[in-house]
Amino acid sequence: MTDTPTIETAKTDSKANARVASGAALMALLMIGAAYASVPLYDLFCRVTGYGGTTQVADIAPGAVNGEAARMITVRFDASLNRQLPWAFEAPDSAVELPIGESGLAFYSAKNLTDRQITGTATYNVSPDKAGYYFSKIDCFCFTEQVLEPGQSVDMPVSFFVDPEILTDPEMDDVKTITLSYTFFEAPNTAQNNTQQEPASPRG
């Protein structure tokens, strides 16, 4: 004969199941929280280490290196658009060759091809990725959102330099050219604002 579970056993099993369910729910919440927290932490990590070609930010260039350590480096430029942004966006045609440590200046251009105001925001990186730690921007259009009126064109400067510390890194000895790339996206608030400003359709 099979023993019938007692009421106490049933209660114990119920409590155990509840504890397991609570633990699973708590773990899920912790994982979600960690995912949200990891976004700014990952961004900070990229900026500090140059991971993924993330560039640095500086107030002033240190100046060209003199003597035997002096070295020239070539900076090329690239521009791309998110397919949902109806702009024209172009990079400078010519590369810039400059001494390491000396500031350079280049101008990107953008044009709003629509009949409405659009706000754009740019992301950026350099290649090869390992050069990101040594590539610093002093001034850049990517620091703020760009607002273009219908049909408006604008030239956008970027001031930069390559940190002389690159000369002390043996892994960077093969880097003679760095490519600075920007991709423009439509800012999230643009579509929302345009939707709010659209007149209501007339009722029949």
N, C-alpha and C positions, 0 to 999 in steps of 0.2 A: 504494500500500500504506500502511495506517495504522500508525503507530509504536505498538508495545506499551509501556505505561508500565513504567518500570524499578522495581526494588525500592526504590531511593533515593527516587524520586518518591512512591511509595506511603507511605513512612515520613514524608516531609515533610508530605504531606496529612493523615496521621493526627495528627501533632503539632499542626498548625494547627487541626484540628477540636477537639482536646483543649483547646487554649488558648481557643478560642471558648466551649466548653462551661464551662470553669472561670470565664471572665469573666462569663458569663451567670449562673452560680450565685452568684458573689460579688456581682453587682449585685442579685440577688433578696434575698440576705441583708441587704445594706445598706438596701434599700427597706423590708424588714420591720422592721429596727432603727429606721429613721427613723419608721416609723408608730407604734411603741410609744413612742418618745421624744417624739413630737409631742403625745401626750395631756397629759402634765403641762405641757409648754411652752405648749400652747394654753390650758390652764386658767390658768396664770400670766399669759399675755397678756390673757385676759378680765378677770382680777381687777385688773390694773394699769390697763387702759384703759377698763374698763366695757363692753367690747364685748358685744353681745348682751343688754344689760340686766343684766350681772353687777354686783352691788353691792360696796361696799367694807366694810371692817371697821375700827372705831375703838374706843378705850378710853373716850373721853369726848366729849361734844358741846362745841363751842367757845362756845356761847351765842348768843343772838339778836343780830342786827345792828341797831344804833341809827341814827337819823338818816334822811337822805333815801334811803339805800340799803336801808332795811328793806323787807322784802317777805314776804307770807304765801304759803304754798303748801298745797295740799290733797293728802293721801295717802289713797288708797282701797286696799281689800284684796280679794284673790281667793284662793280655795282650790279645789284639784282633787285627785283621787285616781287613781292607777293602777288600772285595772280589776281587777287581781289582788289588791289590798289590801282586805280586807273590814272597813273602818273607816267611820265617819262622820267627816267633816272639814269644819269650817265656819270661814269668815272672819268678822271683826267686821262687824256690820250697818252701822255708821255710819263715815263717813270722818272723818279727823282733819285739822283745819286748824290749822297752827302756823307761827310765824315761822321763816324760814330760819335755821339755826344752832342752834335750840332743840330739845331732845330730845323725842320723842313716845313713847307707850307704847300698845300694842294687844295684845289677847289672841285667839289662835286657839283652837279647841276640837276635840278628837278623842275618839272612843270606839271601843273594840274591840268589834265586834259578834259575835265568835265565842266558843267555849268553850275556846280555847287562847291561850297567851301569844304575842304577836306583837311583833316589833321593826320599827319603821318608820323611814325616813330621808327627809328632805325636800330637794328642790332648790328653787331660788328665782331670781327675776329681777324686774326692774322694767320698766315701759313708761311713756313711750317709751324705747326702748333707749338713746338718747343721755343719758338722765338717770342711768344706772347708775354713771357715774364720780363723780357728786356725791351719791349716796345711800349713807349709811353706817349699818351696824348696830353697836350697842354690845353688845347681848345678844340671843341668838336661839336658839330651840329647834332650829334647823337645824344648829347647831354640833355636836350630839351625837345619837346614835341614841335614839329614844323607845321605851321598852319598856312595853307596856300588857298588864295581866293580863286574863283573860276578863271581858268586860262593863265594864271600867274606863273611866271618863271622866277627862279631864284638860284644864285650861286652860293654854295655853302662851303665855308673853309674848314679845314682840319689842320691843326698844327701839331707836330709830333717830333720825337727823337728816339734814337736807339741808345739805351743805357750803356755807358762804357763798361759796366760790369760784365757785359757779354764777352769782353776780351779775356776775362779770367776763367771762362767756362770752356774746357776742352771739347765738350760736346757740341759747341756752337761754331767750331772752327770751319765747318763745311758750309755754313750759312753765309751766302754772298748776296742773296736776294730775299726780301720779305714782301709778301703781298698783303695789302690791307683791303679787307672786303666789308661792304655794307649791304644790308638787305632792308628795304623799307616795307613797312606794314601800315595798313590803315589803323589809326588809334581806335580802340573799342568805343570811345564816347562819340565818335563821329557819326556812325550809323545810328546810334540811339538818338542823337540830337536831330538828325535829318528826319527820322521817323516821327519825332514829336512835332516837328515844324511843318510836316505835310498837311495841307488842308483836308478837311473831311470830305469824303465823296458826297456829292449832292444826292439827295433822296428823290426817287421818282414819285 
